[in-house]
Amino acid sequence: MPEDQFRYLSAEWMAAADAALSAVPPQEENVRIGFRITEGPDGDHEYVLRLGPESVGLEPGASDAPVTLNMPWDVAVGVAKNEESAQRAFLDGQIRLGGDASFLLGHADSMAEADERLEVLRERTTF
């Protein structure tokens, strides 16, 4: 794999994503959204999108997040590649929420900005 390419959800990808997200202004409150990706070629993955208060980025694990998005690998890849809408996948039952779903509503703008920051990384990601 070329040096400037990252395998989706690998340690290198997570580090590059964490760096890209550092440009997002942090929320004033402690905002943590968990992700559980199952059935991947390298097994399951869990990580947290941290949106504040000290910083914005990714970290391993998802157990202490107030809300967690659970999805199989193929859905996560489709959403990551912008081939599938996360909202449509949720409505179709492909993404399941655990925890306090209302928590997401107050942080939609920050999540959208985080998604925009990852756009450059998508071009360098292999799936």
PyMOL commands that set and color helices and strands:
alter all, ss='L'
color gray80, all
select helices_A, chain A and resi 11-21+73-80+86-91+102-105+108-117+119-122
alter helices_A, ss='H'
color red, helices_A
select strands_A, chain A and resi 6-7+31-40+43-52+57-60+67-72+96-99+125-126
alter strands_A, ss='S'
color yellow, strands_A
deselect
rebuild
show_as cartoon
